């Protein structure tokens, strides 16, 4: 019996050490080393090594810029939650609105260039933002959307100060969408319209989805990882709940989601949508996963967004109750 107790204690310590390492890898932006591949792309042996050592997520530089896509742009800098944020402003002659674009977890603003191109062609100016520790913004860690919600507000205030004549539209992918949702809860955002693409529903679920992608049962590692990540970052990750924040949205919302999204199941995305209490539209993208829908289905994405922003008839699109 004594040996059994010692064995259980040893197992408890080992599991917590693994969770501590995992939490550090998921929130710390490293300055060197090779980036860990997506769980789906790892071999069984590589998954085992990642489980032991944790992930490595060095800052990913922006690859390409608006000019490479035929769009003139300006670099803008302003204060964010961890220091100076960098954004790209893409002007559009005659536009009365500016779209603020917020990227996903461990991505950067360049990963939203396809979306920016479509917005620009539709007649909108764009402000593409690097979250802290991403692209060319200062910062050493990510809070997976929790503190990034303050960077959403900082970017919105900056846009209002520099382009006071333009109304604002917010676009967020995955973590960027979750950050918008939390900003709506904290800061009662009132903008022209909001577009949410593949938002995750709770931090615990999105962490659990990464373990599932590695073929590892999420319990108890996901819970321990959120716990130790909370200790590292100084907030309660178990309360990070975009599905609840949706109740506080005050602007018309378009939500888009892939039917094959394994990170955020469609049924959970629909539950988030049901919590939205303002004018709303939900559009499914058949055969798409947790990926850029504008890249996978550019024409459908363009039509969907154009209909929503121009208030055109949306009869062909699925409109949730």
N, C-alpha and C positions, 0 to 999 in steps of 0.2 A: 504493500500500500504506500509506503514511504517513497519507493522508487517511482511509483505512478504519479505521485504528487510532484516530485522533482521533474519528471518528464513533462508533465502538463505546464509547469512553470517555465521550463526551458522552451517549450513550443510557443507559449505566450510571448516570451521575450523575443524569440526569433521572428514571429509574425509581426510584432510591433516594430522591430528594427527594419524589416522589409517595407512595411507601410511608411515608416519615417523616410527611408531612402526614396521610395516612390513619390511621396508628397513633395520632397525637395526637387526631384527631377521635373515634376509637372508644373511647378510654380516658378522655379529659378531659371532665368535666362542666362545660360553660360556664355563665356567669351571665347571658348575654343572647343575643339573636338568635332566629331562627325555627328550629324543630326540623326537621331533614332528614327527609323522608318515607321510608317503607320503599322499598327498591330496586324492588319490584314495582310501586309506584305512580308511579315517575318516568318522564318522557319520555326519549327518547334524548338530547336536548340537556341535560336536567337531570342525567342520568347522567354525561355528559361533564364538566359543571361540578363535580359531586361528585368525580369522579376527579381533577380538577385541584386543587380547593380542600380536599377532605376533607369529612367530615360535621360537622354541628353538633348537639350533643346537650345542650341546656340542661336543667337539673333540672326534671323534670315534677312539678308539684304534685299532691297527692292530690285527686282529684275525687270528691266524695261521701265518706260515712263510714258506719260501721255503723248509726248512728241513723237514717239515711235509709232503711235496709233493715229498720227495726223492731227493731234490736238495741241495747241499752244497752252502753256501753263505757267504758273508762278509758284514758287516755294514760299510757304508761310510758316512762321514759328510763334508759339505762344505757350503759356504756362499750363502744365498738366499736373496730374496727381503725383508724379515722380520726377518732375523736371520739365524740360522743354519738349513740346510735341512738334512734330513736323507734319505738314499737310501740303497737298498739291491743290491749287485752285485752278480750275479750268473754266475760263470765262465763256460766255455764250451771248453773242450780240442779241439784244432785244429781249433777253430772258428776264422775267420778273420773279423767278424762283431759283433757289440754289438747293441742290441735293447734297446732304452730308452723308458720306459713305463710311461705314465702320466694319472692319474685317473680322474674321473668325480667329479662333484660338491658334496661337503660334503661327499666324500668317502675317501679312502686311498689306499696305494699301495697294501695292502693285497687283495683288491677286484679285482685285476688283476692277481691273482696267476694262474687261469686257463689259461689265455692268455700266461703268462710267461712259464708255463709248455709246452705248444704247441711250442712256439718259441724255447725253450731249446731242445725239442725232434727233432726239425727240424735242430738243429745244431748251434744255435746262443747263444752267451752270452747275459745276460740281466742286465740292470740297472733299478730297479724299484724305482720311486721317490715319496716321500710324498710332496705334495704342502704345503705351509705355513699354519699352524693351523690344519693340518691333520695328523693323525697317530702320528709319533714321531718327526715331524718337528716343529720348533718354529714358533710362529705367533699367532695373536689374531683375524684375520679376513680373509675373502676371498673376492676377487674382481671379482669372477665368471669368471676368465680366463684373465682379462685385465692385471693386474700386474703379474699374473702367467706366462705370456709370457716371462718375464725377467728370471723367474726360469727355463723355458725351455732352454734359452740361457746359464744360469749358469751351468745347468746339462750337456749340450752339450760341453761347454768349459772344464768342469771337466773331462768328458769322453775322450776328445781329449788329455788332459794333462796326465792323468793316463794311458790310453791305446792308445798311439799315433799310434800303428801299426794296430789298428782296425778301420774299416769304421763304420759309424753310420747309424742306421735306427731309425726313430721316430714313435712311436705308441701313439695315444691319443684317449681316449673315452670321448665323449660329451664335457664337459668343457675342458678336456685335449686336445681334438682335436682343440677346439676354441683357446686355448692358443698357440698351435703350429702354427695355421693360423696367429695369430697376430704377433708371433715371426718372421714368414716368411716375414710379411709386414715390421716390424721394423728393422730386423737384416739381411735380405737377406740370409736366411739359405740355405746352400748348403750341403746336406747330400746324402747318397747313395739312400735311398728311404723313403717315408712317407706313413703311414697307418692311415687314419682317420675313426673312427667308430662313427657314430651317432653325428656328429658335429652340434651344433645349429647355426642358420643363423644370427640372431641379438639378442642382449641382450633384447631388448624390446619384441620381439616375445617369447623368452623363459620365461620371466617373465609373459607375458600374458597367456602362456600355463599353468602355475601353477594356475592362477585364473580360467581358463576354467576347469581344473581338479577338482576344488572345486565347480563348478557349478555357478561361479560368472562371469558376463560379464567383460572382461579385461579392457574396457575403462570406467572411466578414471583412475582406480586404478593402472593399470600397468604403465601408463605414470607417475603418481605421484610417484610411488615406484621407478622407474628408476631415476626420478629427485632427490628425497631425498637421494637415495643411492649414486648418484653422489656427492651430497653435503657432505655426510659422508666420502666418499673415495677420494674426490678431483679430480675426472675425469668426463668427459662427457660421461655417459653411453649410450646416444643416438647415439654416433658415434662408439660404439663397434659393428662392423659389419663384422663378419667372411666371409659372402657371398662375400664381396668386397675384403677382404684380399686374397681370393683364387687366384686372378689374379697374386699375387706376388710369388706363389710357383715356385721353380726352380728345384725341383727333381721329379722323377716319383711318381705318387700318386695312391694308392688304397683307394677307399672310399666304406664303407659298411654301409648299412642302413636297418632297419626293415620296412616292408611294413605297419605294424600296429602301427608305432611310433606316439603317440598322442602328444608328446612334440615337435617333429620336423616332420611335415608332409613330406611324401615322395616327394611330388612335390617341396617343398622348398629345400630339400636335392639335388634334381636334378638340381635346379637352381644354387646352389652353385657349383655343379660339372661342369656345363657348363662354369663357370668363370675360371676354371683351364686351363691354356694355355700350359701345358707341357703334356708329356705322361701320360695317366690316364685310370683307369678302375673303373667302378661302378658296384657293386654287390648288388642285393636286397636279403634280407632274408625274405622269405614268412612267414607270421604269427607271426613275432617277433615285439616287441614293443621297447621302449627305455630301453634297458636292455643289459646285457652282451651277445653278440651273440655267443661268444665262449662257454658259459655255456649252452645256449639254443640249438645251432646247432654246437656242437664241430667238427664233421667230415667235414661238409661243410666249416666251418671256417678254419680248418686246410688245406684243399685242396686249398681253395681260396688264403690263405696267402702264402702257399708253391709255388703255381703257379706264384704268383706275384713276390716273392722274388727270385725265381730261373729262372725267365724269360721263364717259360714253356709255351707251347701253351695254350691259354685260350679260345678256341672256345666254350666250354660248358657254359661259363660265359657271362653275359651281359656286353658288352663294350659300354659305352656311347660315343657319338660323341664329 
